[in-house]
Amino acid sequence: MSRLMGLINLEHESQHFHELTYSRSSASIPFAGRYRLIDFPLSNMVNSNIDEVALFIHNKFRSLLDHLGTGASWDLDRTHGGLFLLPIDGSNPMDMTKGDLRFFRHNQDYFLRSPSTHVLISGSQFIANTNYRKAFEYHLERDADVTLITTRINRFLPEHRPLFRIEADDLGWVQQITNDQANPVVFTGVYIINKDLLLALVNDCIAYNRDNFFINGIMDHLSSLKVQSYQFDGPCAFINSIESYYRHNMNLLTEKHYRELFYEQDFVKTKISNNPPVKFKERAAVTNSILSTGCIIDGNIEKSILFRGVEVKKGAVIKNSIIMQRCTIEEDVYLENVILDKDVQITKGQKLIGSTQKPFVIAKRQVV
């Protein structure tokens, strides 16, 4: 019986988030008031009935481990299967493997012991709420070696530049994988591959001292593999920079976009946190914003996203900004087009203004 396991490969993801990734991996960047980027691939896998998910983790993973815990929030705290964190073993000085191939090599036993026959591989920067069961059924029906999940973009944005473009024939068989910026069919970074084939390609890549499984294992063998494309048509976003992160958070202030992402499919799961409801004080005024639990508001909030436990004191004004967990905004502060990471304190009377194209970002635990 065909069975699917999940793998979230974080090794080759963009880390161009500057202050937001000083002390965390990009996968654990907070998003949409209460989530982390990792919540979306994890939830999509669980909602696809995948009960065995592994993560390749390398550095800056303390925040990620704190968020994931035992995997209970995603129903992955299981006796059999569940959540597996797969680091690399750096104790062998003779080991010459590089890139994500180090993870495959050092954790080969994990894949060999798994009863799954196929692997769904994803990163964390393709944001969508979807179910991969139909893609898996399609993969089996077509008897493909690999199935690439693609999407068609109608509006070209800077975050689309580094994405691979897919050229397929009328039957969906992939002919070329290119960087042709005029091609609107982009690879989401999510694909399904037969497990035995994956292990064989990994060994081949290692034998030739390669460092990127997708590029060297699949793209370089495209002519000899049966590679299908499967198009995802739902709402989605690619977040691989500060600018794309800011833009797609702000898009969620449009009710239609928020409902499309969070309410038209399965639930997106995240770490459970118990906080009191938002407390609105006498001077509070809030317009078109997302406020998470535990916030205490006594200022003016407009078109902004506030994570859990933010305190905004009287006279403070926040516009078009993202304020992360447990920040304190003192009296008479003015913030516009600003991103504050967790535990930042903005002292009385400060005025910080960025632009929508280049928001002003302040790293964690700063006092300004």
Solvent accessible surface area in square Angstrom, and as a share of the most:
residue,aa,sasa,rsa
1,M,227,1.01
2,S,44,0.29
3,R,92,0.34
4,L,6,0.03
5,M,0,0.00
6,G,0,0.00
7,L,0,0.00
8,I,0,0.00
9,N,21,0.11
10,L,20,0.10
11,E,41,0.19
12,H,89,0.40
13,E,29,0.13
14,S,28,0.18
15,Q,85,0.38
16,H,126,0.56
17,F,0,0.00
18,H,116,0.52
19,E,47,0.21
20,L,1,0.00
21,T,8,0.04
22,Y,139,0.53
23,S,56,0.36
24,R,2,0.01
25,S,13,0.08
26,S,1,0.01
27,A,1,0.01
28,S,0,0.00
29,I,0,0.00
30,P,5,0.03
31,F,3,0.01
32,A,1,0.01
33,G,0,0.00
34,R,112,0.41
35,Y,15,0.06
36,R,28,0.10
37,L,0,0.00
38,I,0,0.00
39,D,0,0.00
40,F,0,0.00
41,P,5,0.03
42,L,0,0.00
43,S,0,0.00
44,N,2,0.01
45,M,1,0.00
46,V,25,0.15
47,N,23,0.12
48,S,0,0.00
49,N,114,0.59
50,I,4,0.02
51,D,42,0.22
52,E,9,0.04
53,V,0,0.00
54,A,0,0.00
55,L,0,0.00
56,F,2,0.01
57,I,10,0.05
58,H,79,0.35
59,N,89,0.46
60,K,97,0.41
61,F,71,0.29
62,R,146,0.53
63,S,8,0.05
64,L,1,0.01
65,L,63,0.31
66,D,83,0.43
67,H,10,0.05
68,L,4,0.02
69,G,49,0.47
70,T,100,0.58
71,G,0,0.00
72,A,57,0.44
73,S,25,0.16
74,W,1,0.00
75,D,79,0.41
76,L,3,0.01
77,D,79,0.41
78,R,106,0.39
79,T,127,0.74
80,H,158,0.70
81,G,22,0.21
82,G,1,0.01
83,L,30,0.15
84,F,73,0.30
85,L,60,0.30
86,L,13,0.07
87,P,72,0.45
88,I,41,0.21
89,D,80,0.41
90,G,77,0.74
91,S,90,0.58
92,N,79,0.41
93,P,123,0.77
94,M,157,0.70
95,D,37,0.19
96,M,149,0.66
97,T,18,0.10
98,K,88,0.37
99,G,13,0.13
100,D,3,0.02
101,L,0,0.00
102,R,45,0.17
103,F,1,0.00
104,F,1,0.00
105,R,115,0.42
106,H,56,0.25
107,N,20,0.10
108,Q,48,0.21
109,D,83,0.43
110,Y,30,0.11
111,F,0,0.00
112,L,105,0.52
113,R,197,0.72
114,S,10,0.07
115,P,91,0.57
116,S,2,0.01
117,T,55,0.32
118,H,18,0.08
119,V,0,0.00
120,L,0,0.00
121,I,4,0.02
122,S,6,0.04
123,G,17,0.16
124,S,0,0.00
125,Q,19,0.09
126,F,14,0.06
127,I,2,0.01
128,A,0,0.00
129,N,8,0.04
130,T,15,0.09
131,N,57,0.29
132,Y,9,0.03
133,R,75,0.27
134,K,145,0.62
135,A,1,0.01
136,F,4,0.02
137,E,89,0.40
138,Y,57,0.22
139,H,2,0.01
140,L,71,0.35
141,E,134,0.60
142,R,75,0.27
143,D,97,0.51
144,A,3,0.02
145,D,30,0.15
146,V,0,0.00
147,T,0,0.00
148,L,0,0.00
149,I,2,0.01
150,T,2,0.01
151,T,5,0.03
152,R,127,0.46
153,I,17,0.09
154,N,143,0.73
155,R,164,0.60
156,F,104,0.43
157,L,29,0.14
158,P,66,0.41
159,E,5,0.02
160,H,14,0.06
161,R,159,0.58
162,P,90,0.57
163,L,27,0.13
164,F,44,0.18
165,R,0,0.00
166,I,5,0.02
167,E,59,0.26
168,A,46,0.35
169,D,59,0.31
170,D,153,0.79
171,L,115,0.57
172,G,12,0.11
173,W,57,0.20
174,V,12,0.07
175,Q,99,0.44
176,Q,98,0.44
177,I,19,0.09
178,T,30,0.18
179,N,98,0.50
180,D,63,0.33
181,Q,82,0.37
182,A,82,0.64
183,N,21,0.11
184,P,39,0.24
185,V,24,0.14
186,V,0,0.00
187,F,12,0.05
188,T,9,0.05
189,G,29,0.28
190,V,1,0.00
191,Y,11,0.04
192,I,0,0.00
193,I,0,0.00
194,N,41,0.21
195,K,18,0.08
196,D,110,0.57
197,L,38,0.19
198,L,0,0.00
199,L,14,0.07
200,A,58,0.45
201,L,13,0.07
202,V,1,0.00
203,N,77,0.40
204,D,53,0.27
205,C,1,0.01
206,I,33,0.17
207,A,82,0.63
208,Y,138,0.52
209,N,89,0.46
210,R,110,0.40
211,D,64,0.33
212,N,24,0.12
213,F,1,0.00
214,F,20,0.08
215,I,66,0.33
216,N,23,0.12
217,G,0,0.00
218,I,0,0.00
219,M,44,0.20
220,D,86,0.44
221,H,52,0.23
222,L,25,0.12
223,S,120,0.77
224,S,87,0.56
225,L,25,0.13
226,K,89,0.38
227,V,3,0.02
228,Q,0,0.00
229,S,19,0.12
230,Y,57,0.22
231,Q,81,0.36
232,F,24,0.10
233,D,119,0.61
234,G,29,0.27
235,P,65,0.41
236,C,46,0.27
237,A,13,0.10
238,F,8,0.04
239,I,0,0.00
240,N,17,0.09
241,S,27,0.17
242,I,9,0.05
243,E,60,0.27
244,S,1,0.00
245,Y,0,0.00
246,Y,8,0.03
247,R,57,0.21
248,H,22,0.10
249,N,0,0.00
250,M,34,0.15
251,N,55,0.28
252,L,11,0.05
253,L,21,0.11
254,T,67,0.39
255,E,115,0.52
256,K,126,0.54
257,H,72,0.32
258,Y,48,0.18
259,R,120,0.44
260,E,38,0.17
261,L,15,0.08
262,F,9,0.04
263,Y,127,0.48
264,E,113,0.50
265,Q,108,0.48
266,D,58,0.30
267,F,150,0.63
268,V,13,0.07
269,K,60,0.25
270,T,11,0.06
271,K,77,0.33
272,I,130,0.66
273,S,47,0.30
274,N,143,0.73
275,N,57,0.29
276,P,89,0.56
277,P,110,0.69
278,V,33,0.19
279,K,117,0.50
280,F,116,0.48
281,K,91,0.39
282,E,159,0.71
283,R,130,0.48
284,A,27,0.21
285,A,48,0.37
286,V,57,0.33
287,T,79,0.46
288,N,77,0.39
289,S,29,0.19
290,I,33,0.17
291,L,34,0.17
292,S,13,0.08
293,T,58,0.34
294,G,14,0.14
295,C,0,0.00
296,I,60,0.30
297,I,0,0.00
298,D,13,0.07
299,G,4,0.03
300,N,64,0.33
301,I,0,0.00
302,E,59,0.27
303,K,95,0.40
304,S,0,0.00
305,I,0,0.00
306,L,0,0.00
307,F,8,0.04
308,R,29,0.10
309,G,28,0.27
310,V,1,0.00
311,E,54,0.24
312,V,1,0.00
313,K,64,0.27
314,K,82,0.35
315,G,44,0.42
316,A,0,0.00
317,V,36,0.21
318,I,0,0.00
319,K,61,0.26
320,N,37,0.19
321,S,0,0.00
322,I,0,0.00
323,I,0,0.00
324,M,0,0.00
325,Q,46,0.21
326,R,116,0.42
327,C,1,0.00
328,T,34,0.20
329,I,0,0.00
330,E,30,0.13
331,E,52,0.23
332,D,80,0.42
333,V,1,0.01
334,Y,54,0.21
335,L,0,0.00
336,E,41,0.18
337,N,12,0.06
338,V,0,0.00
339,I,0,0.00
340,L,0,0.00
341,D,0,0.00
342,K,28,0.12
343,D,41,0.21
344,V,1,0.01
345,Q,63,0.28
346,I,0,0.00
347,T,41,0.24
348,K,134,0.57
349,G,47,0.45
350,Q,64,0.29
351,K,136,0.58
352,L,21,0.10
353,I,91,0.46
354,G,18,0.17
355,S,46,0.30
356,T,74,0.43
357,Q,137,0.61
358,K,147,0.62
359,P,8,0.05
360,F,86,0.36
361,V,23,0.13
362,I,13,0.07
363,A,15,0.12
364,K,22,0.09
365,R,153,0.56
366,Q,83,0.37
367,V,103,0.59
368,V,53,0.30
